[in-house]
Amino acid sequence: MNDAFDNAHFLFRRHQFVGHTEATCLACQAVYAVTAITRWIDGGTTPVCPRCQYDFVAPGRLAPEVLAAARARLFEPWEGMEPLKPGDWA
């Protein structure tokens, strides 16, 4: 697949949102105005979704097939895994 998500880079930076009026969260699939993003982490460079609080926000409104491909790359490797319990990482 040769698209914007080919390198599995899902952390978009503030400068990539310049010129976009909308953003799409890869985690919760919400689409909202870029101005709705009020929280930026990593020194103010990485947007956090105002709906689900994950940092998988892409600039623009993604086409359904692009969103599906990005979500598959991002989340499918972990499907079926048991969540960690507090003692698992100690």
Secondary structure, DSSP 8 states (H G I E B T S, - for coil): --STTTT------GGGGTT-SEEEETTT--EEEGGG--EEETTTTEEE-TTT--S-EEES---HHHHHHHHHHHHGGGTT-----GGG--
